Every structure is written in C-alpha cells, then in structure tokens.
C-alpha cells in the first residue's frame, strides 16, 4: 500500500522549527483527509498539522516535546490513495527531544497573596474557556488523570486557564494551577485558618511575623521564551541597529479621540484606542519611504508591494506576539480599529492562526502602555525597521504664537525608530519620523467618524 509521510509544514517567515506538544492520534488509528493528527507550537502560534490523505497511522517518528524542523516527516501513514512525495533530502532524525517546560514562569506568591491568585484565576478565564460554561468541556486523558490523582473537582478544573488550541487545558496549565493551589492550601494551614471560614486571613496575619526565604528560585525558560531569545539574538547579529528619536505633540489628536470615542463604540462596537489611529497614520507615511517596507536578501533589496504592519501584543504570561494587519494602508480608521481589536483578542486567547503572524513588512510596538517614555526595540527579522510609541504625558511645552512664545500644558509622546543601518541611513530614518510627526500634529479635529 502507498506510504504518505506527514511533514511539518512551513509556519511562516523566520520560523524554521516547531515543538510537538500533543499527538491527537496513535499508531493504528485511522485518520481521515484534512483531520488533525498532531499539535505543534512555535514562538508565535500554536497550530495543528492535518493529514492530506485518509489512512492508518503506521509510525510516529517523534515524541512529545521533540523539536522538529520544517519539512521533516512527523509520522508515516499507510493509505490506499496515490501519493506523490519526494523526501530524498529529508531526514527523520532532526527532531531532538527537549525537556518539558512550564507554560509560564510561576511567580513567587507570598502567604497573603496566594488566595489572590485563585481569585484572579476565576476572573481571568478567557472568553474561549467561558464558552464552555454551558457545555461539557474537553480534557485530554492526561489532564483527566492528573485531576483525578490530585482530587481536582470539575468546578476547579473549569477555572484553569487553557493555553492550548481553542482554550484547551494542557499539562503545563494544570501543573501550574496545582502549584498555586497547593501553595494556597499550605499557607492556610500555616495560618491556622484551614477549615475555619469565619476566621479572616487578614486578622490572623496581623499577629504573625514571617521569615523570608533566602533561597533563589530557579525556573526553566519556556519553549516560547527560548525561541524569542534565539530570534532576538539572531536579529542583533544580523542587522546594524541604530535609533532615532522624536517628540510629538499629540494634543489635537488626543482631544479629538476624547470627543468621539463614546460615539465610536456605539456605532462600531469596538473601542477607539490610540493604536489604530497611529497605525492609520504610519500606513500613510510608509509609502513615502519604500526602503523601510523592505527586506534584505544577501545583496538584494526586496521592496514589498503590500504594507503589512505587525503590532506587538502583550500576552498574559508576559511574552509578546506580533499579529500582522495585512494591507494596512487600504483599511479605513474604522477597519483598522476592528482589526486591531480582533487580533489582540485572539492573541490573548491563544486563538491566532499561523497566517495571522506571517508576512509582516514593518512592526510597531507600544511601550507607552507600560508607562515607558520610549524604548529601543530590536528589529523583527527579516524586516528592516520597527517603531516604538512611548507614553503620552501632559508636560509644559513652549509654543510659538503671534504674540511671542508661551508655555502651555500639552500632551507629548516620545517616538523611537530602530532601523537597519546596512540599508537605511540616519537621514531617511529621521525624515520618516518628521513626516509622521507632521501628520499627527496636524490632525484635523473637525473630522467625523
């Protein structure tokens, strides 16, 4: 019978490998065409790999947590259909098992905040997990077995944050939950409040002193953290990073947004944040500087026709992911606002598709949302530039008027531009910022949405 080799498909630019997180089929199982066989994870997104043919799983070539290169076979499937594949240059030994790592860094929780984690866990259950409230939620046999051994009730299990596909609870998720739950129980016992609901923790801790544990905590990097680290180091070694900075008066734009934001959400169902407004203006400026919307391949410069802007998005575990807004220059402000909302929500709910993080030509990161004045971000390879938006602050500024200079309170923002000095010189990097500054500061406050 013909043999079909299920291979790891391309997962996007700059992604050369993925980690096997779960086999959905075992040897001897029947698989249908287009049915998912295995789940894999990269530093950008989790995804499923489906079979192109109907057949029977004859061999699984890599264990869970193995790191497998793109185009390397994952499993052997026996099928009755005609199969055409060429694997003369491929090897099935590229996947090297990697030690399992927790999905997130487990924070050190003090006695008086252990219960706070449990409360926050219930409040932070993402929308995908909440969708299971009225129906039976799927749990893998491994998760069920751990829950049974640890006496985790169905109610407790429903509060576990799922980081897998479609909010599925993974082994790392339930182990992280157990770690915090056990700390909470141990803390309660130490405080003498276990089984005594009427005794408040605050009242008990008021009369106790604690000895600080001086032992350092050693935490392994997650797979995502390892891949991000490698990606950033590769970028620093590849590009000649240089930065330009500019201060922009966003008072007019900010006043206009404040005036229309309530009407905007009523009409369009999403909030009008600063992000889509800035992306709208950046997409208008980029065509004036085609080298900034390009890549470098050896000695050849590839100027991209489409303007696909990646927006760095913070996840619940502290990591960042960069979903891409395709053809951003063709979208209206309303279209951008809806797309930004959709991608950010999917990113934080682990619901992005591989194509959502592919094809970026320029990246924008908002470091101001964390209170930073500005930053010097690392270029997202193979792109040539990245823009950092700083915090918007009310500051005294000198204004030129017909009657002379005056000092006024204005809303200002520092913007940083990191670019590859192999191709882009300081003049171009600075002129881009000046053009963006002019568009922001000359925002028409009379325009309607």
C-alpha positions as CSV (number, residue, x, y, z in Angstrom):
1,X,0.0,0.0,0.0
2,X,1.2,3.6,-0.7
3,X,3.0,5.4,2.2
4,X,2.3,9.0,3.0
5,X,4.8,11.0,5.2
6,X,3.1,13.7,7.2
7,X,5.6,16.6,7.4
8,X,5.9,19.7,9.4
9,X,4.6,22.5,7.0
10,X,6.1,26.0,6.7
11,X,4.9,28.1,9.7
12,X,5.9,31.5,8.3
13,X,8.9,33.7,7.7
14,X,11.8,33.2,10.1
15,X,10.2,30.1,11.6
16,X,12.4,27.0,10.9
17,X,11.2,24.6,13.6
18,X,8.4,23.8,16.0
19,X,7.8,21.8,19.2
20,X,5.5,18.8,19.2
21,X,3.0,19.5,22.1
22,X,0.4,16.7,21.7
23,X,-0.3,13.7,19.4
24,X,-4.0,13.6,18.6
25,X,-3.7,10.1,17.1
26,X,-1.7,7.0,18.0
27,X,-0.2,4.1,16.0
28,X,-3.0,2.0,14.5
29,X,-5.6,4.8,14.5
30,X,-7.5,5.7,11.3
31,X,-7.1,9.3,10.1
32,X,-9.3,11.0,7.5
33,X,-8.2,13.5,5.0
34,X,-7.8,17.0,6.5
35,X,-8.1,15.6,10.0
36,X,-5.7,16.9,12.6
37,X,-3.0,14.4,13.7
38,X,-0.6,16.4,15.9
39,X,-0.4,19.8,17.7
40,X,2.8,21.9,17.4
41,X,3.9,25.2,18.9
42,X,6.3,27.9,17.8
43,X,7.4,31.2,19.4
44,X,4.5,32.8,17.5
45,X,1.5,30.5,17.5
46,X,0.2,27.0,18.3
47,X,-1.2,25.0,15.4
48,X,-2.5,21.6,14.2
49,X,-1.0,19.6,11.4
50,X,-3.6,17.7,9.4
51,X,-3.2,14.7,7.1
52,X,-3.8,15.2,3.3
53,X,-4.9,11.6,2.9
54,X,-7.2,9.0,4.6
55,X,-5.2,6.1,6.0
56,X,-3.8,4.3,9.1
57,X,-1.1,5.7,11.4
58,X,1.8,3.2,11.0
59,X,4.6,5.0,12.8
60,X,5.0,8.1,14.9
61,X,8.5,9.5,14.3
62,X,9.0,12.0,17.2
63,X,7.8,12.1,20.8
64,X,6.1,15.0,22.6
65,X,8.4,17.9,23.3
66,X,10.6,17.0,20.3
67,X,11.9,20.0,18.3
68,X,11.3,19.3,14.6
69,X,12.5,21.3,11.6
70,X,10.2,22.4,8.8
71,X,9.6,19.8,6.0
72,X,10.8,17.0,8.3
73,X,8.4,14.0,8.4
74,X,6.4,13.6,11.6
75,X,4.5,10.4,11.0
76,X,4.1,7.6,8.5
77,X,0.5,7.0,7.2
78,X,-0.5,4.0,5.1
79,X,-3.1,4.9,2.6
80,X,-4.9,3.4,-0.4
81,X,-4.7,6.6,-2.4
82,X,-1.9,7.5,-4.8
83,X,0.8,9.6,-3.1
84,X,3.4,11.7,-4.7
85,X,6.1,12.9,-2.4
86,X,9.9,13.5,-2.7
87,X,11.9,13.2,0.5
88,X,15.3,12.4,-0.8
89,X,16.9,15.4,1.0
90,X,15.0,15.0,4.3
91,X,15.9,13.2,7.4
92,X,13.6,12.0,10.2
93,X,16.3,12.4,12.8
94,X,16.2,16.2,13.0
95,X,13.7,16.2,15.8
96,X,15.6,16.4,19.1
97,X,13.6,15.8,22.3
98,X,13.6,18.9,24.5
99,X,12.9,18.9,28.2
100,X,9.3,19.8,29.1
101,X,9.0,23.4,30.5
102,X,6.1,25.0,32.3
103,X,3.8,27.2,30.1
104,X,4.6,30.3,32.2
105,X,7.0,31.4,34.8
106,X,5.5,30.5,38.2
107,X,5.7,33.7,40.3
108,X,6.7,33.5,44.0
109,X,3.4,34.1,45.8
110,X,3.6,35.3,49.4
111,X,1.2,33.8,52.0
112,X,-1.1,36.8,52.0
113,X,-1.4,36.8,48.2
114,X,-1.8,33.0,47.5
115,X,-5.5,33.2,47.7
116,X,-5.4,36.2,45.5
117,X,-4.1,34.1,42.6
118,X,-7.1,31.7,43.0
119,X,-9.5,34.7,42.9
120,X,-7.8,36.2,39.8
121,X,-7.8,32.8,38.0
122,X,-11.6,32.8,38.1
123,X,-11.8,36.4,36.9
124,X,-9.2,35.9,34.1
125,X,-10.6,32.8,32.5
126,X,-10.5,33.9,28.8
127,X,-13.6,34.1,26.6
128,X,-12.8,30.8,24.9
129,X,-12.8,29.0,28.3
130,X,-16.0,30.8,29.2
131,X,-17.7,29.4,26.1
132,X,-17.6,26.0,27.7
133,X,-19.7,27.1,30.7
134,X,-22.9,25.7,29.3
135,X,-21.5,22.6,27.8
136,X,-19.1,19.7,28.6
137,X,-15.6,20.9,28.2
138,X,-13.0,18.7,26.5
139,X,-10.0,17.5,28.6
140,X,-7.3,15.2,27.4
141,X,-6.8,11.8,29.1
142,X,-3.5,13.1,30.6
143,X,-5.2,16.2,32.1
144,X,-8.1,14.0,33.4
145,X,-5.6,11.6,35.0
146,X,-3.7,14.4,36.8
147,X,-7.0,15.9,38.0
148,X,-8.1,12.5,39.4
149,X,-4.8,11.9,41.2
150,X,-4.8,15.4,42.7
151,X,-8.5,15.3,43.6
152,X,-9.4,18.3,41.5
153,X,-13.1,18.8,41.2
154,X,-14.8,19.7,37.9
155,X,-15.6,23.1,39.3
156,X,-11.9,23.7,40.0
157,X,-10.9,22.3,36.6
158,X,-13.3,24.8,34.9
159,X,-11.2,27.7,36.3
160,X,-7.9,26.5,34.9
161,X,-6.7,28.9,32.1
162,X,-6.2,26.9,28.9
163,X,-3.3,27.9,26.7
164,X,-3.8,25.1,24.1
165,X,-5.8,25.2,20.9
166,X,-9.3,26.6,21.4
167,X,-8.6,27.2,25.1
168,X,-7.7,23.5,25.7
169,X,-6.1,22.8,29.1
170,X,-2.6,21.4,28.6
171,X,-0.4,19.5,31.0
172,X,1.6,22.7,31.8
173,X,-1.6,24.6,32.6
174,X,-2.9,22.1,35.1
175,X,0.6,21.7,36.7
176,X,0.8,25.5,37.1
177,X,-2.7,25.6,38.6
178,X,-1.7,22.8,41.1
179,X,1.4,24.6,42.2
180,X,-0.5,27.7,43.1
181,X,-3.4,25.8,44.6
182,X,-1.1,23.8,46.9
183,X,0.7,26.9,48.0
184,X,-2.7,28.4,48.9
185,X,-3.6,25.3,51.0
186,X,-0.2,25.2,52.7
187,X,-0.5,28.9,53.5
188,X,-3.9,28.4,55.0
189,X,-2.7,25.5,57.2
190,X,0.3,27.5,58.4
191,X,-2.0,30.4,59.3
192,X,-4.4,28.1,61.2
193,X,-7.4,29.1,59.1
194,X,-7.9,25.8,57.2
195,X,-11.5,24.7,57.9
196,X,-12.3,27.9,59.7
197,X,-14.1,30.1,57.2
198,X,-15.2,32.6,59.9
199,X,-11.5,33.5,60.7
200,X,-10.2,36.1,58.3
201,X,-6.8,35.8,56.9
202,X,-6.1,39.5,57.4
203,X,-6.9,39.2,61.1
204,X,-4.7,36.2,61.6
205,X,-1.7,37.5,59.7
206,X,-1.7,40.8,61.6
207,X,-0.3,38.9,64.7
208,X,2.2,36.8,62.8
209,X,5.8,37.5,61.6
210,X,7.3,35.7,58.7
211,X,10.9,34.6,57.9
212,X,11.9,35.5,54.4
213,X,13.2,32.5,52.3
214,X,16.6,33.5,51.0
215,X,16.9,30.6,48.6
216,X,16.8,31.8,45.0
217,X,14.2,30.3,42.7
218,X,15.4,28.6,39.6
219,X,12.9,28.5,36.8
220,X,13.4,26.9,33.3
221,X,12.7,29.0,30.3
222,X,9.5,28.1,28.5
223,X,9.8,27.0,24.9
224,X,8.4,30.3,23.7
225,X,10.9,32.2,25.8
226,X,13.8,30.1,24.3
227,X,12.6,30.8,20.7
228,X,12.1,34.5,21.3
229,X,15.6,34.7,22.8
230,X,17.1,33.0,19.8
231,X,15.1,35.2,17.4
232,X,16.3,38.4,19.2
233,X,20.0,37.3,19.3
234,X,19.8,36.4,15.6
235,X,18.4,39.9,14.8
236,X,21.2,41.6,16.8
237,X,23.8,39.6,15.0
238,X,22.2,40.2,11.6
239,X,21.2,43.9,11.5
240,X,23.2,47.0,12.2
241,X,20.8,48.6,14.7
242,X,20.6,52.3,15.0
243,X,17.9,54.5,16.6
244,X,16.4,58.0,16.0
245,X,14.0,59.7,18.5
246,X,11.5,62.5,18.1
247,X,9.0,64.2,20.5
248,X,5.5,64.6,19.1
249,X,2.6,66.8,20.3
250,X,-0.5,64.7,20.3
251,X,-2.8,67.2,21.9
252,X,-5.1,67.7,18.9
253,X,-5.4,64.0,18.2
254,X,-6.0,63.2,21.8
255,X,-8.7,65.9,22.2
256,X,-10.4,64.6,19.0
257,X,-10.4,61.0,20.2
258,X,-11.8,62.0,23.6
259,X,-14.6,63.8,21.8
260,X,-15.6,60.9,19.5
261,X,-14.7,57.7,21.5
262,X,-18.2,57.2,23.0
263,X,-19.9,57.6,19.7
264,X,-17.4,55.4,18.0
265,X,-18.0,52.4,20.3
266,X,-21.8,52.8,20.0
267,X,-21.6,52.8,16.2
268,X,-18.9,50.2,15.6
269,X,-18.9,48.0,18.7
270,X,-15.2,48.4,19.5
271,X,-13.2,51.0,21.5
272,X,-11.2,53.6,19.6
273,X,-7.8,53.4,21.2
274,X,-4.7,55.3,20.1
275,X,-3.2,52.2,18.4
276,X,-5.4,52.1,15.3
277,X,-5.1,55.9,14.9
278,X,-1.3,55.7,14.9
279,X,-1.3,52.7,12.6
280,X,-3.5,54.5,10.2
281,X,-1.0,57.4,10.0
282,X,2.0,55.2,9.9
283,X,0.5,53.2,6.9
284,X,0.0,56.6,5.1
285,X,3.7,57.6,5.7
286,X,5.4,54.3,4.8
287,X,4.8,54.5,1.0
288,X,6.9,57.7,1.0
289,X,9.9,55.6,2.3
290,X,9.8,52.2,0.5
291,X,13.1,51.1,1.9
292,X,11.5,50.9,5.4
293,X,9.0,48.5,4.0
294,X,11.5,46.1,2.6
295,X,13.8,43.1,3.4
296,X,17.4,42.4,2.6
297,X,18.2,39.0,0.9
298,X,22.0,38.8,0.5
299,X,22.9,41.7,-1.7
300,X,19.4,42.2,-3.0
301,X,16.8,44.6,-1.5
302,X,13.2,43.4,-1.8
303,X,10.8,46.3,-1.7
304,X,7.4,44.9,-0.5
305,X,4.3,45.9,-2.5
306,X,1.9,45.4,0.4
307,X,2.2,47.3,3.7
308,X,1.6,44.6,6.3
309,X,2.1,46.1,9.8
310,X,2.8,43.9,12.7
311,X,1.6,45.1,16.1
312,X,3.4,43.7,19.2
313,X,0.8,42.4,21.7
314,X,1.5,41.5,25.3
315,X,0.2,38.2,26.5
316,X,-1.0,37.2,30.0
317,X,2.3,35.4,30.7
318,X,4.4,38.5,29.9
319,X,5.6,37.3,26.5
320,X,4.9,39.2,23.3
321,X,3.4,38.1,20.0
322,X,3.2,40.1,16.7
323,X,0.0,39.5,14.8
324,X,0.0,41.2,11.3
325,X,-2.5,43.6,9.8
326,X,-2.4,42.8,6.1
327,X,-2.6,45.7,3.6
328,X,-3.0,48.2,6.4
329,X,-2.8,51.2,4.0
330,X,-6.0,50.1,2.3
331,X,-8.1,50.0,5.6
332,X,-10.1,52.9,6.9
333,X,-9.7,54.0,10.6
334,X,-12.8,52.0,11.4
335,X,-11.5,48.9,9.6
336,X,-8.2,49.2,11.5
337,X,-9.9,49.6,14.8
338,X,-11.9,46.5,14.3
339,X,-8.9,44.5,13.0
340,X,-6.7,45.6,15.9
341,X,-9.4,44.6,18.4
342,X,-9.9,41.2,16.7
343,X,-6.1,40.3,16.5
344,X,-5.4,41.5,20.1
345,X,-8.3,39.4,21.5
346,X,-7.3,36.3,19.5
347,X,-3.6,36.7,20.6
348,X,-4.5,36.8,24.3
349,X,-6.9,33.9,23.9
350,X,-4.3,31.8,22.0
351,X,-6.7,31.7,19.0
352,X,-4.4,33.1,16.3
353,X,-3.9,31.2,13.1
354,X,-0.4,30.7,11.5
355,X,-1.3,33.2,8.7
356,X,-2.1,35.8,11.4
357,X,1.6,36.2,12.3
358,X,3.1,35.8,8.8
359,X,4.0,38.3,6.1
360,X,4.8,41.3,8.2
361,X,6.8,44.1,6.5
362,X,7.1,46.7,9.3
363,X,6.4,46.4,13.1
364,X,5.0,48.9,15.7
365,X,5.3,48.3,19.4
366,X,3.5,50.4,22.1
367,X,6.0,50.6,25.0
368,X,4.0,53.5,26.4
369,X,1.2,51.2,27.6
370,X,3.6,50.1,30.3
371,X,4.5,53.6,31.3
372,X,7.8,53.8,29.4
373,X,8.8,57.1,27.9
374,X,10.3,55.3,25.0
375,X,12.4,52.2,24.1
376,X,14.9,50.9,21.6
377,X,13.2,47.7,20.2
378,X,15.0,45.0,18.3
379,X,14.1,44.7,14.6
380,X,11.8,41.8,13.8
381,X,13.7,39.8,11.2
382,X,13.7,39.8,8.2
383,X,12.2,43.3,8.4
384,X,14.4,46.4,8.3
385,X,12.7,48.7,10.9
386,X,10.5,48.9,14.0
387,X,8.7,51.8,15.6
388,X,8.2,52.3,19.4
389,X,5.4,54.5,20.7
390,X,6.1,56.0,24.1
391,X,3.7,57.1,26.9
392,X,1.5,60.1,26.3
393,X,2.1,62.6,29.1
394,X,1.0,66.1,30.0
395,X,4.1,68.3,30.1
396,X,4.9,72.0,29.9
397,X,5.9,73.0,26.3
398,X,7.0,76.2,24.5
399,X,4.5,77.3,21.8
400,X,5.1,79.9,19.2
401,X,2.2,82.4,18.9
402,X,1.7,85.7,17.1
403,X,2.4,87.5,20.4
404,X,5.6,85.6,21.1
405,X,6.5,82.3,22.8
406,X,4.3,81.0,25.6
407,X,4.5,78.0,27.9
408,X,1.4,75.7,27.8
409,X,0.4,72.3,29.0
410,X,0.5,69.9,26.1
411,X,0.2,66.1,25.6
412,X,3.5,64.9,24.3
413,X,4.9,61.5,23.2
414,X,8.4,60.3,22.5
415,X,8.7,58.0,19.5
416,X,11.7,55.8,18.8
417,X,12.7,54.4,15.4
418,X,15.1,51.4,15.2
419,X,16.3,50.6,11.7
420,X,19.0,48.6,9.9
421,X,21.9,50.9,9.1
422,X,23.2,48.5,6.4
423,X,20.5,49.8,4.2
424,X,18.8,52.8,5.9
425,X,20.8,55.8,6.8
426,X,20.1,58.3,9.5
427,X,18.6,60.9,7.1
428,X,15.9,58.5,6.0
429,X,15.2,57.2,9.5
430,X,14.9,60.8,10.7
431,X,12.8,62.0,7.8
432,X,10.3,59.2,8.4
433,X,9.8,60.4,12.0
434,X,9.5,64.0,10.9
435,X,6.8,63.1,8.3
436,X,4.9,61.1,11.0
437,X,5.2,64.0,13.5
438,X,3.7,66.4,10.9
439,X,0.7,64.2,10.2
440,X,0.0,63.6,13.9
441,X,0.4,67.3,15.0
442,X,-1.7,68.5,12.1
443,X,-4.6,66.1,12.9
444,X,-7.9,67.6,11.8
445,X,-10.0,68.0,14.9
446,X,-13.2,68.8,12.9
447,X,-13.3,65.4,11.1
448,X,-16.1,63.0,11.8
449,X,-16.1,59.2,12.1
